[in-house]
Amino acid sequence: FLREAEPARTYPSITHWVMADDLINGKEKEKDHSTRESEVESILKRDRACPFAEDLPRIESVRSAAYLMFTSGTTGKPKGVVIPAGGLLKLGDEFKERGWNTESRVLCAANRGFDASTFEIWATLLNGGTLVQGLKDEVINPDLLAKLIDQYGITAAWLTKTVFDLVAQLKPESLMGLVDLIIGGEALSATVVENFLQRSKGRLRLWNGYGPTETTTFATVDSLTLDQEGKLNPILLGREVAGNSLHILGPDLEQLPIGSIGEAYISGAGLACGYLNNARATATTFIPDPYSEAPGKRMYRTGDFFQIMAMGRYRYLGRRDKLVKIRGFRVSTSTIEEQLLKIKGVSEAIVTARQHSQGQQLVAFVKSKENENLTGIEIRSQ
């Protein structure tokens, strides 16, 4: 359903909202026009009756807390990341520079607990664009996705690397109706990206979005392109999102020459205020920025390692803390190893992520203690 939203009290640039729920499990719901109008009216009534609207605190500055997003670690203890209003404005500014405006229609399909939803909503609405609410079944089904894009004139979408790989390999033409496609969440597959770009023949712009939750979704967004011979240009990072700065530094926070390997630190407007009720983790991870002349400026220690390339570009190498991304979720392999070592009869354990046809999968290797004959079934049962 497409309908005009009531003028927003705080954000007047919010103009439209699209509810694209016509397709359920691959079948169109059969409704007459009066039924559709009735459902739209029920949505409007629910919006107007929101009991919390008058109690929301006012946002006084760009450093005021705008929302709380928990990191997606499933094996550790998730931390609540407090994101400021300035981070949302940063997303709006960045995609305004990329041509998003009142004509833009953006797919809104990310889980609301995933920070990609922040990008979908605010980069769109702050530029006066239209959101198209998609369903999970539509996004992972190439035929339904193509129909959704065509039916609602969707111009842009964000997909995790896992979903992109699935759709791009099954039916890449289902995405060709877009103008902009942003992918990311974990290291991209060069083969899948190259094949997709070769099939697209320049019909859309493909972007690689990188950034932890602590930097308001994206710290960098880089174009993915082919060279003159039709081969994929190296997948590098470095095109910083408006208001952000990316530093690759040594162990003493020193700047490094080209070719060196260092850890990524991010500063700027998108930086989180810190972790909710966790001053120790905040102080450890958000540290003073030695390269800023402004007092009190901080930078976020990402734990990601990069190699410094020419022309201000960086090649991603991996994580410092043995975190891996599985279906878009951060998973600590060291935490899983600790749990395996608690199992009676296990003396050693190693957990790693291995590439599979359906994406990365976790694989555990365990060594039993002397005189113990553990089986896989016994380990899983514990």
C-alpha positions as CSV (number, residue, x, y, z in Angstrom):
1,F,0.0,0.0,0.0
2,L,1.3,3.5,-0.8
3,R,0.0,6.3,1.3
4,E,0.9,9.8,2.4
5,A,2.2,9.9,5.9
6,E,1.1,12.7,8.3
7,P,3.8,15.4,8.6
8,A,6.4,14.3,11.2
9,R,6.7,16.6,14.2
10,T,10.5,16.5,14.3
11,Y,11.6,15.4,10.8
12,P,9.5,17.2,8.2
13,S,11.5,15.5,5.4
14,I,9.7,12.3,6.1
15,T,7.1,12.3,3.3
16,H,6.1,8.8,2.3
17,W,5.9,5.2,3.5
18,V,5.2,2.2,1.4
19,M,3.8,-1.1,2.8
20,A,4.6,-3.7,0.2
21,D,2.9,-6.8,1.7
22,D,1.0,-7.8,-1.4
23,L,3.1,-11.0,-1.7
24,I,2.9,-13.6,1.0
25,N,4.8,-16.8,0.5
26,G,4.9,-16.3,-3.2
27,K,1.1,-15.7,-3.6
28,E,-0.7,-12.5,-4.0
29,K,-3.4,-11.9,-1.4
30,E,-6.8,-11.5,-3.1
31,K,-8.4,-8.4,-1.8
32,D,-10.8,-5.9,-3.2
33,H,-10.1,-2.2,-3.1
34,S,-12.3,-1.6,0.0
35,T,-10.3,-4.2,2.0
36,R,-7.0,-2.5,1.1
37,E,-8.4,0.9,2.1
38,S,-9.5,-0.6,5.4
39,E,-6.1,-2.0,6.2
40,V,-4.4,1.3,5.4
41,E,-6.8,3.1,7.7
42,S,-6.1,0.6,10.5
43,I,-2.4,1.4,10.2
44,L,-3.0,5.1,10.3
45,K,-5.2,4.7,13.4
46,R,-2.5,2.7,15.1
47,D,0.1,5.3,14.3
48,R,-2.0,8.1,15.7
49,A,-2.8,6.2,18.9
50,C,0.9,5.6,19.8
51,P,1.0,6.1,23.6
52,F,4.7,7.1,23.7
53,A,4.7,9.9,21.1
54,E,4.3,12.7,23.6
55,D,6.9,11.3,26.1
56,L,9.8,11.0,23.8
57,P,12.8,13.2,24.9
58,R,13.8,16.0,22.6
59,I,17.0,15.7,20.6
60,E,18.9,18.9,21.6
61,S,22.2,18.4,19.6
62,V,24.0,16.1,17.2
63,R,25.5,14.3,20.2
64,S,22.2,13.6,21.8
65,A,21.3,9.9,21.9
66,A,19.0,8.9,19.1
67,Y,18.7,5.2,19.5
68,L,20.1,2.1,21.1
69,M,21.3,-0.9,19.0
70,F,22.8,-4.1,20.5
71,T,25.8,-5.7,18.8
72,S,24.9,-8.9,17.1
73,G,27.3,-11.2,19.0
74,T,25.5,-14.4,19.7
75,T,28.1,-16.3,21.7
76,G,29.4,-13.4,23.8
77,K,27.5,-10.8,25.8
78,P,25.9,-8.3,23.5
79,K,26.6,-4.6,24.2
80,G,24.1,-1.8,23.8
81,V,25.6,0.8,21.5
82,V,24.2,4.3,22.0
83,I,24.1,6.1,18.6
84,P,23.9,9.9,18.4
85,A,21.6,12.0,16.2
86,G,24.7,13.1,14.3
87,G,25.2,9.6,13.0
88,L,21.8,9.6,11.4
89,L,22.4,13.0,9.8
90,K,25.7,11.6,8.5
91,L,23.9,8.8,6.6
92,G,21.5,11.3,5.1
93,D,24.3,13.6,3.9
94,E,26.3,10.8,2.4
95,F,23.5,9.5,0.3
96,K,22.3,12.9,-0.7
97,E,25.8,13.3,-2.3
98,R,25.1,10.0,-4.1
99,G,22.0,11.4,-5.7
100,W,19.2,10.1,-3.3
101,N,16.3,12.5,-3.3
102,T,12.5,12.6,-3.2
103,E,12.4,10.3,-6.3
104,S,14.3,7.6,-4.5
105,R,12.5,4.4,-3.4
106,V,14.5,2.2,-1.1
107,L,13.8,-1.4,0.0
108,C,13.3,-1.6,3.7
109,A,13.9,-5.3,4.5
110,A,16.6,-5.5,7.3
111,N,15.6,-6.8,10.7
112,R,15.0,-3.8,13.0
113,G,17.5,-5.2,15.4
114,F,20.2,-5.1,12.7
115,D,21.9,-1.7,12.1
116,A,21.4,-1.9,8.4
117,S,17.8,-0.9,9.1
118,T,19.1,2.4,10.4
119,F,20.7,3.1,7.1
120,E,17.6,2.0,5.1
121,I,15.2,4.2,7.1
122,W,17.2,7.4,7.7
123,A,19.3,7.7,4.6
124,T,15.9,7.5,2.7
125,L,13.7,9.6,4.9
126,L,16.2,12.4,5.6
127,N,16.4,12.9,1.8
128,G,12.6,12.9,1.4
129,G,12.5,9.5,-0.3
130,T,10.1,6.6,-0.1
131,L,10.5,3.3,1.9
132,V,9.2,0.1,0.5
133,Q,8.7,-2.5,3.3
134,G,9.8,-5.9,2.0
135,L,9.3,-9.3,3.6
136,K,12.0,-11.9,4.3
137,D,10.5,-14.4,1.8
138,E,10.5,-11.7,-0.9
139,V,14.1,-10.8,-0.4
140,I,15.6,-14.3,-0.6
141,N,13.3,-15.4,-3.5
142,P,14.7,-13.9,-6.8
143,D,11.4,-14.0,-8.6
144,L,9.5,-12.3,-5.8
145,L,12.3,-9.8,-5.3
146,A,12.2,-8.9,-9.0
147,K,8.5,-8.4,-8.9
148,L,8.7,-6.2,-5.8
149,I,11.4,-4.0,-7.4
150,D,9.3,-3.7,-10.6
151,Q,5.9,-3.2,-8.9
152,Y,7.0,-0.4,-6.6
153,G,9.8,1.1,-8.7
154,I,12.5,0.5,-6.1
155,T,15.7,2.3,-6.9
156,A,18.0,1.2,-4.1
157,A,18.5,-1.7,-1.7
158,W,20.9,-3.0,0.9
159,L,21.7,-6.7,1.0
160,T,24.0,-8.7,3.3
161,K,26.8,-10.5,1.5
162,T,25.1,-13.8,2.2
163,V,21.7,-12.8,0.6
164,F,23.5,-11.1,-2.3
165,D,25.5,-14.2,-3.1
166,L,22.3,-16.3,-3.0
167,V,20.3,-14.0,-5.3
168,A,23.3,-13.1,-7.6
169,Q,24.0,-16.8,-8.3
170,L,20.4,-18.0,-8.7
171,K,19.0,-15.1,-10.8
172,P,21.2,-11.9,-11.0
173,E,18.7,-10.3,-13.4
174,S,16.2,-10.0,-10.5
175,L,18.3,-7.1,-9.2
176,M,18.8,-5.3,-12.5
177,G,15.9,-2.9,-12.0
178,L,17.8,-1.1,-9.2
179,V,19.9,2.0,-9.6
180,D,22.0,1.5,-6.4
181,L,22.8,-1.8,-4.7
182,I,24.8,-1.7,-1.4
183,I,26.2,-5.0,-0.1
184,G,28.4,-5.9,2.8
185,G,28.2,-7.2,6.4
186,E,31.3,-9.4,5.9
187,A,34.1,-9.9,3.4
188,L,32.8,-10.2,-0.2
189,S,33.3,-13.0,-2.6
190,A,35.3,-11.6,-5.5
191,T,34.0,-14.3,-7.9
192,V,30.4,-13.6,-7.2
193,V,30.9,-9.9,-7.4
194,E,32.8,-10.2,-10.7
195,N,30.2,-12.5,-12.3
196,F,27.4,-10.2,-11.2
197,L,29.0,-7.0,-12.6
198,Q,29.7,-8.8,-15.9
199,R,26.0,-9.8,-16.2
200,S,24.8,-6.3,-15.2
201,K,26.7,-4.5,-18.0
202,G,26.6,-1.2,-16.1
203,R,22.9,-1.1,-15.5
204,L,23.3,-0.4,-11.8
205,R,25.9,1.0,-9.3
206,L,27.2,-1.7,-6.9
207,W,28.7,-0.5,-3.6
208,N,30.6,-2.2,-0.8
209,G,29.5,-0.9,2.6
210,Y,31.9,-1.4,5.6
211,G,31.4,-0.3,9.2
212,P,30.7,-1.7,12.6
213,T,27.5,-0.8,14.6
214,E,29.6,1.6,16.6
215,T,30.0,3.9,13.6
216,T,26.3,4.1,12.6
217,T,26.1,1.4,10.0
218,F,28.8,2.6,7.5
219,A,32.3,4.1,7.9
220,T,33.1,3.6,4.2
221,V,31.1,2.9,1.0
222,D,33.2,2.0,-2.0
223,S,32.3,1.4,-5.6
224,L,32.8,-2.1,-7.1
225,T,33.8,-2.0,-10.7
226,L,35.3,-3.9,-13.6
227,D,38.5,-2.9,-15.4
228,Q,38.7,-2.3,-19.2
229,E,39.1,-6.1,-19.7
230,G,36.0,-6.9,-17.8
231,K,37.8,-8.2,-14.7
232,L,37.0,-7.1,-11.2
233,N,39.1,-4.3,-9.8
234,P,40.6,-5.1,-6.4
235,I,38.0,-5.0,-3.6
236,L,39.4,-2.2,-1.4
237,L,38.1,0.2,1.2
238,G,38.8,3.9,1.8
239,R,35.9,6.0,0.4
240,E,34.9,7.5,3.8
241,V,31.3,8.3,4.5
242,A,30.6,12.0,5.0
243,G,32.0,13.2,8.4
244,N,34.0,10.0,9.1
245,S,37.8,9.4,9.1
246,L,39.4,6.0,8.8
247,H,42.9,5.5,10.2
248,I,45.1,2.4,9.8
249,L,47.6,2.6,12.7
250,G,50.3,0.6,14.3
251,P,50.4,-0.9,17.9
252,D,51.4,2.5,19.4
253,L,48.8,4.4,17.3
254,E,51.5,5.5,14.9
255,Q,50.8,6.2,11.3
256,L,52.2,3.6,8.9
257,P,53.6,3.6,5.3
258,I,52.1,2.1,2.2
259,G,52.4,-1.7,2.3
260,S,52.2,-2.0,6.1
261,I,49.5,-3.9,8.0
262,G,47.7,-2.1,10.9
263,E,44.4,-1.9,12.8
264,A,41.5,0.3,11.7
265,Y,40.4,3.1,13.9
266,I,37.4,5.3,13.0
267,S,36.5,8.8,14.1
268,G,34.0,11.4,13.1
269,A,30.3,12.3,13.2
270,G,29.0,8.7,13.1
271,L,30.9,7.6,16.2
272,A,28.7,6.1,19.0
273,C,28.4,7.8,22.4
274,G,29.6,4.5,23.9
275,Y,28.2,1.3,25.4
276,L,25.1,1.5,27.6
277,N,26.0,1.0,31.3
278,N,29.4,-0.3,30.4
279,A,32.0,2.4,31.2
280,R,34.9,0.0,31.1
281,A,34.2,-1.3,27.6
282,T,33.6,2.3,26.4
283,A,36.9,3.5,27.8
284,T,38.8,0.6,26.3
285,T,37.2,0.8,22.8
286,F,36.6,4.5,22.4
287,I,39.9,6.2,22.9
288,P,41.3,9.7,22.5
289,D,42.0,10.7,18.9
290,P,45.7,11.8,18.7
291,Y,45.2,13.2,15.2
292,S,42.4,15.6,16.0
293,E,43.0,19.1,17.2
294,A,39.6,19.4,18.7
295,P,39.5,18.6,22.5
296,G,37.7,15.5,23.6
297,K,37.5,13.9,20.2
298,R,37.6,10.1,20.2
299,M,38.1,7.2,17.8
300,Y,36.8,3.7,17.8
301,R,39.1,0.7,17.8
302,T,37.5,-1.7,15.3
303,G,39.6,-4.8,15.8
304,D,39.8,-5.1,12.0
305,F,43.2,-5.4,10.3
306,F,44.0,-3.8,6.9
307,Q,46.9,-3.5,4.6
308,I,47.6,0.0,3.4
309,M,47.5,0.3,-0.4
310,A,48.3,3.3,-2.7
311,M,45.9,6.3,-3.2
312,G,44.4,6.1,0.3
313,R,42.9,2.6,-0.1
314,Y,43.0,-0.4,2.2
315,R,42.7,-4.2,1.8
316,Y,40.8,-6.0,4.5
317,L,42.7,-8.9,6.1
318,G,40.8,-10.1,9.1
319,R,40.0,-9.7,12.8
320,R,42.2,-9.2,15.8
321,D,39.9,-10.9,18.3
322,K,38.9,-14.0,16.3
323,L,35.5,-12.7,15.5
324,V,33.9,-14.0,12.3
325,K,30.7,-13.1,10.5
326,I,28.2,-15.9,10.0
327,R,25.0,-14.9,8.1
328,G,25.7,-11.3,9.1
329,F,26.1,-12.0,12.8
330,R,29.4,-11.5,14.7
331,V,30.5,-14.7,16.3
332,S,33.5,-15.1,18.6
333,T,35.3,-18.4,17.8
334,S,37.4,-18.0,21.0
335,T,34.2,-18.0,23.1
336,I,33.0,-21.2,21.5
337,E,36.4,-22.8,22.1
338,E,36.1,-21.9,25.8
339,Q,32.7,-23.6,26.0
340,L,34.0,-26.7,24.2
341,L,36.8,-27.0,26.8
342,K,34.2,-27.1,29.6
343,I,32.9,-30.4,28.1
344,K,34.1,-33.4,30.1
345,G,36.8,-35.3,28.2
346,V,37.9,-32.4,25.9
347,S,41.5,-31.4,26.2
348,E,41.9,-29.1,23.2
349,A,39.5,-27.2,20.9
350,I,39.8,-25.1,17.8
351,V,37.0,-23.3,16.0
352,T,37.2,-21.7,12.6
353,A,35.0,-20.5,9.8
354,R,35.2,-22.3,6.5
355,Q,33.6,-21.2,3.2
356,H,30.7,-23.4,2.0
357,S,28.5,-23.3,-1.0
358,Q,25.8,-21.6,1.1
359,G,28.2,-19.2,2.8
360,Q,30.6,-19.5,5.8
361,Q,30.0,-22.2,8.4
362,L,31.6,-22.8,11.8
363,V,33.7,-25.9,12.1
364,A,35.1,-27.2,15.4
365,F,38.0,-29.5,16.0
366,V,38.4,-31.2,19.4
367,K,40.9,-33.5,21.0
368,S,39.8,-35.8,23.7
369,K,41.7,-36.5,26.9
370,E,43.7,-39.7,27.3
371,N,41.4,-42.7,27.8
372,E,38.4,-40.7,26.6
373,N,36.5,-41.7,23.4
374,L,34.3,-38.8,22.7
375,T,32.0,-38.9,19.7
376,G,30.5,-36.0,17.8
377,I,27.0,-36.9,19.1
378,E,28.2,-36.7,22.7
379,I,29.8,-33.3,22.1
380,R,26.7,-31.9,20.5
381,S,24.5,-33.2,23.3
382,Q,26.4,-31.1,25.8
